[in-house]
Amino acid sequence: MMNRRALLRRGALAAGGLTLGSALPWGAVATPNAQPFWTNTPRMTTKPFNWWEYPLKAKLNANENKFGPSKLAQLSLVENANKGNMYAHMEVQALIKKLADKEGVKPEQIILGPGSTDLLEKIAVVTFMDGTGNVISADPAYMSVVRTAQGVGAEWKNIPNLPDWSHDLDAMYKAIDKKTKLIYVCNPNNPTGAITDPKKLWDFCAKASEKAPVFVDEAYLDFMDDKDQKSMVGLINEGKDIIIARTFSKIHGMAGLRVGYVVAKEDRIKSIDGILRSSYNLCVTSLKAAMASLEDTAYLKMSQAKNKEGREFISSEFDKMGIEYIPSYTSFIFFKLKGIEGEAYMKGMYENGVGVRLFEIDGQPWGRVSMGTMDELKMFSQTLKNVLS
């Protein structure tokens, strides 16, 4: 284990690397002797837009839950607002115990952090801090792990999604080599909203984890119908080297309160927490709210139902407009733009007070709209019709 001074020195170097990495195009690290089943050229890019310069009536650009936090969580926030002067050691352990009971694991197999993205990035730093190795993921996928890994020197093996936008698990398995240190799966996937068959994913994780740790990001799993939810956390109890990320930002509607967690084998948790103390960055107030939200099952069912209602409405509107979109299992819908350039689309939407996201896949513009209240979604639909006309 490095001493504190060495760790801080390495952290400074990593921070510099992260800054550099964020300025590079995705997949900028070349792969020598690349195999044909990964591209080395990213399929997807995000298009920057200064959205904060526009007053928004419908902010549908950040996958925020417009129905939370729950009433119980809000009450807890008020009751515990005066505890911001205290470190949260006891509350950390209390929430970990609740989550361990929920997930069916030991408390020693859970680590907390300020949102799951923070944990994704920290695990990437710990895994690739020596500047070597590669990370395998789908493309498109949520990029926090990949960008951070590249920032500290890792190579990215980006595996294009299958035509139905699910993960190409066979190609991902073939891409594993002696330098692979992490395999990242986001299911349901962000930004596409697509799902990879849970049975196939279970088998893949069990097999691939014998060669390298498999990190499964389940941030949006709770938005699926209860009968369709299939977490990979059970593989951990089978002794598999699986890392599961969950968050309170989505179904719980607590994105701004920053609480997330990771479940993994005990030795994997120790390897992470021994270097980066994520739970130290949490506050009593947020942790208390998270514990209250876990108990508010009525709110969680409402949140799931409202989100599904929104998805069905927007899907029907896209069908009427003849817009191609990817069936979503998340809190957003990804759709293809035709007959309009991305910049003109964004300008038209934002000038009318509707916030959305813009991506490019294989050079073609795609939009992403987050679910909101029905009034916001109706505003989005009408504005989109006007912009495209």
For each residue, the residues with C-beta under 8 A, 3 or more apart:
1: 274 275
2: 6 7 10 275
3: 6 7
4: 7 8
5: 8 9
6: 2 3 9 10
7: 2 3 4 10 11 275
8: 4 5 11 12
9: 5 6 12 13
10: 2 6 7 13 14 129
11: 7 8 14 15
12: 8 9 15 16
13: 9 10 16 17
14: 10 11 17 18 125 129 151 152
15: 11 12 18 19
16: 12 13 19 20
17: 13 14 20 21 151 152 153
18: 14 15 21 22 147 148 151 152
19: 15 16 22 23 151
20: 16 17 23 24 151
21: 17 18 24 147 148 150 151 152
22: 18 19 147 151
23: 19 20
24: 20 21 28 150
25: 28 42 45
26: 42 44 45 143 146 147 150 156 158
27: 39 40 41 42 139 156 158
28: 24 25 150
29: 150 154 155 156
30: 40
31: 34 38 40 134 155 157
32:
33:
34: 31 38 40
35: 38 174 175
36:
37: 159 168 171 174 175
38: 31 34 35 157 158 159 160 171 175
39: 27 42 43 139 158 160
40: 27 30 31 34 158
41: 27
42: 25 26 27 39 45 139 158
43: 39 139 140 158 160 161 361 362
44: 26 139 140 191 359 360 361
45: 25 26 42 359 360
46: 357 358 359
47: 342 343 346 358 359 360 365
48:
49: 346 350 358
50: 53
51: 54 56 61 350 355
52:
53: 50
54: 51 350 351 353 355
55: 353
56: 51 59 350 353 354 355
57: 353 354 376 379
58: 353 354 355 372 375 376 377 379 380
59: 56 62 64 355 372 376
60: 354 355 356 369 370 371 372 376 377 380
61: 51 355 356 357 368 370
62: 59 255 355 370
63: 190 250 255 330 331 332 370
64: 59 253 255 370
65: 68 249 250 251 252 253 255 303 307 331
66: 253 371 372 373 376
67: 253 299 302 303 306 373
68: 65 73 252 253 254 293 299 303
69: 73 74 77 252 253 254 257 289 293
70: 73 74 252 253 292 293 296 299 300 303
71: 74 75 296 299
72: 75 76 292 293 295 296 299
73: 68 69 70 76 77 252 253 254 289 290 292 293 296
74: 69 70 71 77 78 289
75: 71 72 78 79 292
76: 72 73 79 80 288 289 291 292
77: 69 73 74 80 81 257 285 288 289
78: 74 75 81
79: 75 76 288
80: 76 77 83 284 285 288 289
81: 77 78 84 285
82: 85
83: 80 86 284 285 288
84: 81 283 284 285
85: 82
86: 83 284
87: 280 284
88: 91 92 279 282 283 284 287
89: 92 93
90: 93 94
91: 88 94 95 282 284 287 288 291
92: 88 89 95 96 112 279 282 287
93: 89 90 96 97 107
94: 90 91 97 98 287 291
95: 91 92 98 99 112 259 287 290 291
96: 92 93 99 100 107 110 112 261
97: 93 94 100 101 107
98: 94 95 101 102 291 294
99: 95 96 102 103 110 261 263 294
100: 96 97 103 104 105 106 107 109 110
101: 97 98 104
102: 98 99 294
103: 99 100 110 231 233 244 263
104: 100 101 233 234 237
105: 100 109 110 233 236 237 263
106: 100 109 266
107: 93 96 97 100 110
108: 266 269
109: 100 105 106 236 263 264 265 266 269
110: 96 99 100 103 105 107 261 262 263 269
111: 119 261 262 264 269 272 273 278 279
112: 92 95 96 259 260 261 278 279 282 287
113: 116 118 119 122 260 261 262 278 279 281 282
114: 118 258 259 260 278 281 282
115: 118 119 247 249 255 258 259 260
116: 113 119 120 217 219 245 246 247 249 260 261 262
117: 120 121 144 247 260
118: 113 114 115 121 122 258 260 278 281
119: 111 113 115 116 122 123 245 260 261 262 278
120: 116 117 123 124 142 144 145 148 215 217 245
121: 117 118 124 125 144 145 148
122: 113 118 119 125 126 272 276 278
123: 119 120 126 127 145 182 215 243 262 272
124: 120 121 127 128 135 144 145 146 148 149 152 154 182
125: 14 121 122 128 129 148 152 276
126: 122 123 129 271 272 275 276
127: 123 124 133 135 149 154 181 182 213
128: 124 125 131 132 133 135 149 152 153 154 181 182
129: 10 14 125 126 152
130: 133 153
131: 128 152 153 154
132: 128 153 154 179
133: 127 128 130 154 155 179 180 181 182
134: 31 154 155 156 157 177 179 180 181
135: 124 127 128 145 146 149 154 155 156 157 180 181 182 183 184
136: 157 159 172 175 176 180 182 183 184 212
137: 141 145 146 156 157 158 159 172 183 184 185 186
138: 141 158 159 160 161 167 168 172 185 186 189
139: 27 39 42 43 44 158 159 160 161
140: 43 44 161 189 191 192 359 361
141: 137 138 146 184 186 189 190
142: 120 145 186 189 190 191 217 219
143: 26 146 147
144: 117 120 121 124 147 148
145: 120 121 123 124 135 137 142 148 149 182 184 215 217
146: 26 124 135 137 141 143 149 150 156 158 184
147: 18 21 22 26 143 144 150 151
148: 18 21 120 121 124 125 144 145 151 152
149: 124 127 128 135 145 146 152 154 156 182
150: 21 24 26 28 29 146 147 153 154 155 156
151: 14 17 18 19 20 21 22 147 148
152: 14 17 18 21 124 125 128 129 131 148 149
153: 17 128 130 131 132 150
154: 29 124 127 128 131 132 133 134 135 149 150 181
155: 29 31 133 134 135 150 179
156: 26 27 29 134 135 137 146 149 150
157: 31 38 134 135 136 137 175 180
158: 26 27 38 39 40 42 43 137 138 139 146
159: 37 38 136 137 138 139 167 168 171 172 175
160: 38 39 43 138 139 168 171
161: 43 138 139 140 165 166 167 168 189 192 194
162: 165 166 167 168
163:
164: 194
165: 161 162 189 192 194 326
166: 161 162 194 195 196 197
167: 138 159 161 162 172 185 187 189 196 201
168: 37 138 159 160 161 162 171 172
169: 172 173 196 200 201 204
170: 173 174
171: 37 38 159 160 168 174 175
172: 136 137 138 159 167 168 169 175 176 183 204 208
173: 169 170 176 204 207 208
174: 35 37 170 171
175: 35 37 38 136 157 159 171 172 180
176: 136 172 173 180 183 208 211 212
177: 134 180
178:
179: 132 133 134 155
180: 133 134 135 136 157 175 176 177 183 211 212
181: 127 128 133 134 135 154 212 213
182: 123 124 127 128 133 135 136 145 149 212 213 215
183: 135 136 137 172 176 180 208 209 212 213 214 215
184: 135 136 137 141 145 146 215 217
185: 137 138 167 196 201 205 214 215 216 217
186: 137 138 141 142 189 190 216 217 219
187: 167 195 196 198 201 216 217 218 221
188: 193 194 195 220 221 223 224 328 329 330
189: 138 140 141 142 161 165 167 186 192 193 194 195 196 330
190: 63 141 142 186 193 217 219 220 330 332
191: 44 140 142 332 334 357 359 368
192: 140 161 165 189 326 334
193: 188 189 190 220 326 327 328 329 330 332 333 334
194: 161 164 165 166 188 189 326 327 328 329
195: 166 187 188 189 198 224 329
196: 166 167 169 185 187 189 200 201
197: 166 200 201
198: 187 195 201 202 228 230
199: 202 203 230
200: 169 196 197 203 204
201: 167 169 185 187 196 197 198 204 205 216 230 232
202: 198 199 205 206 230 232 235
203: 199 200 206 207
204: 169 172 173 200 201 207 208 214
205: 185 201 202 208 209 214 216 232 235 240 242
206: 202 203 209 210 235 238 240
207: 173 203 204 210
208: 172 173 176 183 204 205 211 212 214
209: 183 205 206 212 213 214 235 240 241 242
210: 206 207 240 241
211: 176 180 208
212: 136 176 180 181 182 183 208 209 241
213: 127 181 182 183 209 241 242 243 268
214: 183 185 204 205 208 209 232 240 241 242 243
215: 120 123 145 182 183 184 185 242 243 245
216: 185 186 187 201 205 232 242 243 244 245
217: 116 120 142 145 184 185 186 187 190 245
218: 187 221 231 232 244 245 246
219: 116 142 186 190 245 246 247 249 250
220: 188 190 193 223 224 250 329 330 331
221: 187 188 218 224 229 231 246
222: 229 250 251 300 304
223: 188 220 250 251 304 307 308 329 330 331
224: 188 195 220 221 228 229 329
225: 228 229 308
226: 229
227:
228: 198 224 225 329
229: 221 222 224 225 226
230: 198 199 201 202
231: 103 218 221 234 244
232: 201 202 205 214 216 218 235 242 244
233: 103 104 105 236 237 242 244 263
234: 104 231 237 238
235: 202 205 206 209 232 238 240 242
236: 105 109 233 239 240 242 244 263 264 265
237: 104 105 233 234
238: 206 234 235
239: 236 265
240: 205 206 209 210 214 235 236 265
241: 209 210 212 213 214 264 265 268
242: 205 209 213 214 215 216 232 233 235 236 264 265
243: 123 213 214 215 216 262 263 264 268
244: 103 216 218 231 232 233 236 262 263 264
245: 116 119 120 215 216 217 218 219 260 261 262
246: 116 218 219 221 260 261 262 263
247: 115 116 117 219 250 252 259 260 261
248: 252 254 257 259 260 290 293
249: 65 115 116 219 252 254 255 258 259 260
250: 63 65 219 220 222 223 247 253 255 331
251: 65 222 223 300 303 304
252: 65 68 69 70 73 247 248 249 290 293 300 303
253: 64 65 66 67 68 69 70 73 250 303
254: 68 69 73 248 249 257 258 259 286 289 290 293
255: 62 63 64 65 115 249 250 258
256:
257: 69 77 248 254 285 286 289 290
258: 114 115 118 249 254 255 282 286
259: 95 112 114 115 247 248 249 254 282 286 287 289 290
260: 112 113 114 115 116 117 118 119 245 246 247 248 249
261: 96 99 110 111 112 113 116 119 245 246 247
262: 110 111 113 116 119 123 243 244 245 246 269 272
263: 99 103 105 109 110 233 236 243 244 246
264: 109 111 236 241 242 243 244 268 269 272
265: 109 236 239 240 241 242 268 269
266: 106 108 109 269 270
267: 270 271
268: 213 241 243 264 265 271 272
269: 108 109 110 111 262 264 265 266 272 273
270: 266 267 273 274
271: 126 267 268 274 275
272: 111 122 123 126 262 264 268 269 275 276 278
273: 111 269 270 276 277 278 279
274: 1 270 271
275: 1 2 7 126 271 272
276: 122 125 126 272 273
277: 273 280 281
278: 111 112 113 114 118 119 122 272 273 281 282
279: 88 92 111 112 113 273 282
280: 87 277
281: 113 114 118 277 278
282: 88 91 92 112 113 114 258 259 278 279 286 287
283: 84 88 286 287
284: 80 83 84 86 87 88 91 287 288
285: 77 80 81 83 84 257 288 289
286: 254 257 258 259 282 283 289 290
287: 88 91 92 94 95 112 259 282 283 284 290 291
288: 76 77 79 80 83 91 284 285 291 292
289: 69 73 74 76 77 80 254 257 259 285 286 292 293
290: 73 95 248 252 254 257 259 286 287 293 294
291: 76 91 94 95 98 287 288 294 295
292: 70 72 73 75 76 288 289 295 296
293: 68 69 70 72 73 248 252 254 289 290 296 299 300
294: 98 99 102 290 291
295: 72 291 292
296: 70 71 72 73 292 293 299 300
297: 300 301
298: 301 302
299: 67 68 70 71 72 293 296 302 303
300: 70 222 251 252 293 296 297 303 304
301: 297 298 304 305
302: 67 298 299 305 306
303: 65 67 68 70 251 252 253 299 300 306 307
304: 222 223 251 300 301 307 308
305: 301 302 308 309
306: 67 302 303 309 310 371
307: 65 223 303 304 310 311 331 371
308: 223 225 304 305 311 312
309: 305 306 312 313 374
310: 306 307 313 314 371 372 374 377
311: 307 308 314 315 328 333 371
312: 308 309 315 316
313: 309 310 316 317 374 377 378 381
314: 310 311 317 318 333 369 371 377 380 381
315: 311 312 318 319 325 327 328 333
316: 312 313 319 320
317: 313 314 320 321 381
318: 314 315 321 323 324 325 333 335
319: 315 316 322 323
320: 316 317
321: 317 318 384 385 388
322: 319
323: 318 319 335 336 338
324: 318 335 336 338
325: 315 318 328 333 334 335 336
326: 165 192 193 194 333 334 335
327: 193 194 315
328: 188 193 194 311 315 325 332 333 334
329: 188 193 194 195 220 223 224 228
330: 63 188 189 190 193 220 223
331: 63 65 220 223 250 307 370 371
332: 63 190 191 193 328 368 369 370 371
333: 193 311 314 315 318 325 326 328 368 369 371
334: 191 192 193 325 326 328 359 366 367 368
335: 318 323 324 325 326 366 367 368 369
336: 323 324 325 364 365 366 367
337: 340 342 345 364 365 366 367
338: 323 324
339: 388
340: 337 344 345 348 365 387 388
341: 344 345 365
342: 47 337 345 346 358 360 365
343: 47 346 347
344: 340 341 347 348 387
345: 337 340 341 342 348 349 358 365 367 387
346: 47 49 342 343 349 350 356 358
347: 343 344 350 351
348: 340 344 345 351 352 383 386 387
349: 345 346 352 354 355 356 380 383 384 387
350: 49 51 54 56 346 347 353 354 355 356
351: 54 347 348
352: 348 349 383 386 387
353: 54 55 56 57 58 350 379 383
354: 56 57 58 60 349 350 379 380 383 384
355: 51 54 56 58 59 60 61 62 349 350
356: 60 61 346 349 350 367 368 369 380
357: 46 61 191 367 368 369
358: 46 47 49 342 345 346 365 366 367 368
359: 44 45 46 47 140 191 334 365 366 367 368
360: 44 45 47 342 363 364 365 366
361: 43 44 140 364 366
362: 43
363: 360
364: 336 337 360 361
365: 47 336 337 340 341 342 345 358 359 360
366: 334 335 336 337 358 359 360 361
367: 334 335 336 337 345 356 357 358 359
368: 61 191 332 333 334 335 356 357 358 359
369: 60 314 332 333 335 356 357 377 380
370: 60 61 62 63 64 331 332
371: 60 66 306 307 310 311 314 331 332 333 377
372: 58 59 60 66 310 376 377 380
373: 66 67 376 377
374: 309 310 313 377 378
375: 58 378 379
376: 57 58 59 60 66 372 373 379 380
377: 58 60 310 313 314 369 371 372 373 374 380 381
378: 313 374 375 381 382
379: 57 58 353 354 375 376 382 383
380: 58 60 314 349 354 356 369 372 376 377 383 384
381: 313 314 317 377 378 384 385
382: 378 379 385 386
383: 348 349 352 353 354 379 380 386 387
384: 321 349 354 380 381 387 388
385: 321 381 382 388 389
386: 348 352 382 383 389
387: 340 344 345 348 349 352 383 384
388: 321 339 340 384 385
389: 385 386
